[in-house]
Amino acid sequence: MSRQTLNLPKHVFKGCHGRGPIPHCDTDETLQSITFRLADSLPRDKLVHLEQELECMPEDNRETERRKRIESWLDKGIGCCALAHPEVAEIIQDTLKRFHGQKYQLFAWCIMPTHVHVLILQKDSLS
């Protein structure tokens, strides 16, 4: 797909850049897979312990292991699981749909009890 096909505005995008261990991409014509979670879905002490364990691993394996562990914890449903309530999930869904066609093309989303997965093609800077 091209910028013209999607009628993308001419915004200034930051490109790909780092912010901690996970790279961030703010570019047009790029599919974005975004995951966001509830604050209590990953206890701070678990994350601190994970980072300590990862320091002992070869650097090229760290990110893969970090993502596997975090996904596993998220799937266990730690925390209040507010997104499991249909009313709350509907608010999230309506919010995602609100800017479909304006700021992004919304392709898919999955609302889990503790986190949300979204697949978009951005039309505007996400920052």
N, C-alpha and C positions, 0 to 999 in steps of 0.2 A: 504494500500500500504506500502511496506517496502522500506528501503534504497536501497536494492539490486534490487528490481523491477524497481526503477526509476534511477538506476545508480548514486546515489547521491555521490558527492565527500566527503571526510572526512575533512570538514572544522570545525573550532571551532565556535560554536554558543554561543551567550551570554545567551540564555534562556529568561525567562520572567522577566521583570524588570519595575520599575516605572519611569516615567518622567512626572511629573505633575499629573494631575487627570486621564490621560488615560494610561493604562498599555501597554507596548510594548513587543512583543514576537519575539525573534530571535531564532527560533528552526527549526530543520529539521522535515519533515514528519507532518507539521502542515499547514492546510489551513489558509491563511492570507486574511482577508478582509481589504482592504486599501482604504481610501478616502483621496484625496488631493484636494485643492481648490486654486482658484486665490486669490491673496492677498487682493483685494478690494471687495471680495464677502461677507465678514463679517466686517463691520466697527468696529474699535477698541472701540468706545464709546458704541456700543451695547454689545460687549463682556464684558466690564468692568461692565456695568449695570447688565448684566446677572449674573456675579459672585457675585455681591452685593445681588441680589435677592436670589441666591442659598444659601448664608450664613444663611438665615433665615429658610431654609427648613431642615427637618430631614436629617442627613447625608446619610442614606441608599437610599433616593430618589433623591439625587442631580445628580448623573451621568445620570440616565434615563431622568430626566427633561432637563439637559444640552444638551444631544443628540437630544431630541425631538425639542427643540427650535432652535438649530443650523441647523438641517435638514430642518426645516420649513423656516428659513431665506434663506438657500441655494436654496431652491426650488422657492423662490420669485424672483430670478434673480437680486439681488442687484449687482451693479458694472458694469463693461464694458462688461461682458458676451462674452469674446473673444472666448471661446470654442464653441460658437454657429456658428461661421464661419466655413464652411466645410473645408477650407484649413488648418485652425489651428487644427481642430479636427483630420484631417488626419495625421498631424505631430505627434500629441499625440499618435494616434493609431499605427503609424509606430514605434514610440519610445518604446511603450509597447511591441510590437511584436519582437523588436530587440533582446532581451535576452531570449525570449521564448525557452525553451529547454536547455539553458545554465545556467543562474542564477536562473531561476524559470520556473515552468510549468504554463502557463497562461491559466486559465480556462474561465474567463469571464471578460468583462469590459463594462462600460457604461459611455460615455462622455456626460455630461450635460453642459449647457451654462456657469456655474460658477465652476463646480467641476467634479471630475472623481472618479468612483468606480471601483476597480480592485479586482479580486479573483485569488490568486496564491497559489501554493505550492512551497515554496522556496527550492532551491538546494544549495544556497550560502548565506552567511551572508548578510543581507540587509543594514547593516551600511556602 
